[in-house]
Amino acid sequence: MRCDYFDATVCRSCALMGQPYEEQLAGKEAHCRHLLAEHPALAWLPPVRSPESGFRNKAKMVVGGTADAPAVGILDATGHVVDLRRCGLHTPAIRAALPRLAAFVTTARLAPYDVASRRGELKYLLVTESPDGELMVRFVCRSTEPLARLRKHLPALLAEVPALRVASLNVQPEHKAVLEGDREIPLTAQESLPMRLDDVVLHLRPQSFFQTNTTVARAVYRQAREWVDELAPRTLWDLYCGVGGFALHCAAPGRDVVGIETSVEAVASAEQSRAEAGLAGVRFEAADATAFALAHPDGPGLVVVNPPRRGIGADLAGWLEASTVQHVLYSSCNAESLARDLRAMPSLVPVRGRVLDMFPQTTHYEVVVLLRRVSAAGSTVAA
C-alpha cells in the first residue's frame, strides 16, 4: 500500500507503510513467537491475513479549522488538525462519507473546537461502518449548544448519505484528551448498528466497542468458536466481553454462558443481540471482570478473556491459576502483556496459538491462544 499522506510526511501513524505486506505479516508472527518462545507445547496455526487497505471500519477524526473550512483528521505536534479525510485505511464507505460530513459541519454551523483558545464546539467525528455497509456517526461536542442545528439539518444529511442509520451527539465538556463523554443524545430513531458476522448479529450502540477490522474480527470469532465447540464446555465465562462477540459466537444448546463487561452500553448491546437470537443460556452483567471472578470461587469449565492492552493483570491471573478452570481462551492485542500474564499462570499451558493481522501497516496485531490446565506432574488434566 502507498499513502500520499505518509510520503509527504503529513502523517506517520502507520510505521510499516511501504513495507511489503508479506514482510509485515512475517515480522508480526516472528515477534509473537519470540515473546512466547518459553512455551514449547504451543502449536502455531498459520497467521490470518487482512486486506492491506480499506479495512478500518471506524474513523476517529479530530475536527479543526473553521465552520466554513473544516479540517477532519489528526492533531499534529503543534496542535493543528491535519486533514486526512482520504486516508486509505478506512473503508470505501467511510471515505465517501467524510467529505459529506465535512460539508455538514459548514451547513449546520458546527464551530470546530480550538484547543489553544478553548473555544468552539465540535471536537470529533466518530464514524463506524457495519458489515452490511450501514453507518453510525457520532458528533462529539463540548456542550449541547449545537443540538437544535444538528436536528434541523440531519434530514438533509440522511438524504446525502443514504447509508447513515444511527446518529448521536456525545457531550464531552472537559479540556483534555478524552475521546468521548458519558452523555449520549440520540439524533435518529435507530440507536444501534447491527454488526452481522456470519450467523451472529452483534448490536453496536454509540458507546460500545467493536474491533476495527471486520474481516479479522470475523476470523477471531470463528477460531474461538472452533476451539470452544471442540472442547464442548458446559459452562463458559466471557470476561471483558464488550458487545458479547465471544459469548454469542460460543453459545450452544446446553451450554451456560456468562458475559462480563464494565460498560453499561456494551452490556445493553449484548443483551439486545442475545434477546433477538433467542439464546436462553446466555446472560450478560455489567461488572468488573476481576471482581466478578474473585467473587466466584467455583469457576466455569472454560474462560474467554479479551482484555485491553494492559492484559488481565496479577489478580485475575492469580485467580485463574488457583481455580478449577480447565481451559482459557486468551485473545490479546498486546503479546507483551500476554506473555507476562502467562508467566503468572504456569498451570495453564498454551497449546495452540494464532496471529491475526488486525492492524496492517502498523506493528500491532491480535493473537489468540488456547490454554489447557496441566497437573503438577505436567500431564493434561481431563476437561
N, C-alpha and C positions, 0 to 999 in steps of 0.2 A: 504493500500500500504506500502511495505517495500522498503527502499533505502539503498544500501551499502554505498553510499557517506555520507548519514545522520548518519548512525550508526557508521561510522568511524570518525565522526565529521569533515570530509573534507569539507562538505557543509551544512550549516544550514539555507539556504534560505527558506525552507518550514517549517514554525513554527509549523504546525499541523501534520507533518509527524508522522505516527504511531498511531494517534488518529483514532478510528473507524469513518468511513465516516458518518454514521447517526448522530453521535455526532457533527461532524464538521458542517453539514448542519443545524442541530437544533440550534447550537450555533450562526451561522450567522443570521438565521431568528430571533432569540431572540434578538440579538444585534440590528438589524434593527428596529424591533418593538419597542424596548426600546427608540431608538433615535427619533422615530416618534410617540411616545405614546400620545403626546399632540393633536393628530388629531383623535378624536373618530369616525368620519364618515368613516375612512379608512377601507375598507374591504379587507382582505388579501386572495389572491389565494395561493394554495399550491406551495411551492418552486420548482424550476426546478433543477433537478439533473444533474450532469456531470459524465462522466467516471472518475474514480479515478486516472487513469494513461493514458499515451498515448494520451492526449487531446491537448497538446500545439502545435499549428500549426506554431509557429515561434521560431527559435533558435537565440539568440543574443549572440554569442560566442566571447569572447576575445581570441586573439591568442598570445601565448608566446613561450618560448623555443627558438629553433633554426630552420633554414630551414630543417636541417637533422632530427631533433627530435622535431616537433612542439607539443605544448600543446594547447588544444582547450577547453575553459571553462569559469571560472570566476577568477577575481583577489582576492587573499587573503589579509589579513591585512598587509602583508609585501610587497605587490605589485607584487608578483609572481603569475603566472597563474596556477590554479588547473584544471587539465584535467577532464571534465565532459561529454565526448562525448557519454557516455552510460546513460545519465540522463533519467529516466523513465517517466518524464513528457512529453517529446517530442513524436510526432507521430512516429510510426514504420518506416515510410519512411525517416524521418529526422534522426533518429538514424542510419539507414542503410547508409545514405549519408555522415554523419560526418567523419567516418574513411576514406572514399574515398577522401573527401575534404582535410583532414589532409595529405594524401599521395600526393595530388595535390600540396599542399604547398611545398613539397620537390621537386616534379618533375619540377615545374615552378620556383624554387629557389626564393620563396617569403620570404624574411627575416622578421620574426616577429618583431614588434616594441617593443623596450625595454623602459619602462617608465623611469627607473633610468638614463640610458645613453642617452636617446632621440635619439636612433639610430634604424634603421630598417624601414620597410615599412608597412607591413600588420598589421592592428590594430584589425579588427573584421571580422568574417564571419557571415553574416546575411542570414538565410535560412528560407524560407516560403513554406509551402505546401498548395495547393489548395484542396477543397473538392473532386476534381477528381483525386487527387494523383500526380499532377504535381508540380514541384519545381521551385522556384526562388532563386538564390544565388547572393549575393552582396559582393564583396571584398572591404572592407573599408581600404584604404591605405593613407599614408602620402602624396604621390605625384603620378604622372603618370609614374614614373620610371619603374614599373613592367608591363606597358600596353602591350608592344610588346611580352613579355613572356606569359602573360595571353592569348593573342590572338593566339600565336603559339601553346600552349598546350591545348587550350579549346576543340578542336575536340576530343582529347583523353578522356577528362573528360566527354563530352557529350556521348561518347560511353560507358564509365564506369558507368555513372549514366543516364540511358535512360529516367528517369522521368524529367530531367532538361530541362526546356523550356526557362527560362529567366535568363540571367547573365549580371552583370554590374560591373564596377569599380566606387566606390564612393571615391572622394578625400576629405580627412579631414586632413589638414596640421597642425592644431593647437595642441599644447601640453596641452590639458585639457580634462576633462571627458565629451566629446561631442561625441555622438554615430556616427554621420554622418555629412558630409559636404554638401554644396549646389550643387557641381558639380557632375553629374552622367554621366558616359560614357557607352553606351550600348555595350555589347560584343556579343549579339545574335540579329538576325533579329527581333525576337518577343520581345516586350518591356513591355508587360503587362501580368499578370497572371489572367485568368478567375476564379472567385470565384463563383461557382454555388450553390445557396441556394434556394431550391425548384424551383419556376418558374422564379427567378430573377438571372441574371448573373451580378456580380459586377466585374469590371476590376481593378486590383491592379497593379499600377505602382510602381517602386522601392522606391520612397519617399512618398508613401501613407500609411495610417494606416488602418489596419483591425483587428477586435477582435481576440485575440489569441486562442480562444476556439470555433471551428467551430460549434460543437453541440449546445452550448449555444447561440452563435450568431444567429443561425437559430431560436432558441426558442424566443429570444428577438424580432426579426423582425416579427415572427408570431404573438406574443402577440400585438405588436404595430399595425399591420395590422388589427387584430380583433377589437381592440378598436376604431381605426380610422374609419373603414368601418361601425361600428355600429353607430357612430356619424354622418358620411357622411358629413363632412365639404366641402363647395365649394372651400375654399382656405386654403392652408397649407404651413407653413414655416418649413423647417428642418434646424435648426441652429446648427453649429458645425457638418456639415453633413458628413465630411470625404469623402469617395468614393461614397456617396449617398445611403447608405443602407436603412435608414428610408424613404427617399424621393421616391426611386424606388419601395419599397415594398408597400408604401401607395398611389401610383399613381392609378388613376381610371378615367374612362371616365367622362368628365365634371368637373374634379377637377383641379384647378390651383395650382401647387406645385413649390416652390422655395427652392433650397438648397444653403446654405451659408457656406463657408469654407475658411480659410486663406491660406491653402496650394494650390498653383497653380497646383502641380502634382496631388493632390487628385481631384481637380475640373476637370482636364483633364481626369482622370479615370472615374469620374461620367458622364461626357459628352459622353464619348465613350460608356458607358453602356446605357445611355439614347437613343443615336442615334441607336444603334443596336436593342433596344427594340421598337423603333418607337413611343416613348411617346412624342407627341407634346405638351402636357400640362405640361411638366416638364422642368425646366431650372435651371442651376447652375451658381453661381457667386463667384469669389474669393474676399472675403471681410471679415472684422471683424464682428462677429455676433452682438455684442453690437452696433457698429457704424451703421450697416445696420438697426437694429431695431429703433435706435434713429432718423434716417433719414426718417422714415416712420411712421407718426402719426397714420395712419389708418392701424391697424394690420389685419391679416387673422382670419379666424374662429378658427383655431387650430394651435398651435406652438409645434413642437417637439424640445427639447433641449437634447443634448448628450455631455455635456461639459467635459473637463479634470477634474482631481481630485479636483481642487480648486473650482469647481462649476461655476455658471453663474455670480456671483458677484452682488454687490449692484445696479449698474447702470441698468443692464438688468432686474434684479428682479423688480426694481422700475418702469421701462418702462412697464413690463408685468402687474404689479399691477394697473397702471393707464390706461392701454389700454382697448380696447373693445374686446380683445381676450376672447373667451368663454371657451376654453379648452386648457390645456397644457399637453403634454405627456413628462415627465421628466425621462430620462434614466441616471442613476448615477452609477459611480464606487466608490463613497465615500459618504456613508449615512450621515456622519457628515456635509459635506458641503451642502448636500441636505437639511438636517434639518434646517441649517442656512438660506438657500435661501427661504425655505417655510415660515419661520417667516417674511420675507420681503414681502410676497405676501399673506396677510391674506384674500383677496377677492377671491383667487384661492384655493379652498379647496381640498385636496387629498381625493378621494373617492374609488380608487382601487389601490392595490399595489401587487408586486410580487418580491420575491428574486430569483435571478438566480445565480447558483454557477459557475461563470466564471473562478474562480481560486482555484480549490481544493488543499488541503494540505497547504493553506495559510489562513490568516484571512480575505482576500479580497473577495469581491463578487460584483455582479451587482444587482441593484434594479430598477424597473420601476414603476412609479406611474402616475396615471391619475388624473389631477386636473380639477375641474369644478368651474366656477365663480358663486358666490352667491351674492345676493343683500345685502344692508346694514342691512336689517331686518333678514338676514340669510337664505332666500329662494333661491332656484336654479334659475338662470337666464336662460331663454329658449335659446337653441342653434340656 
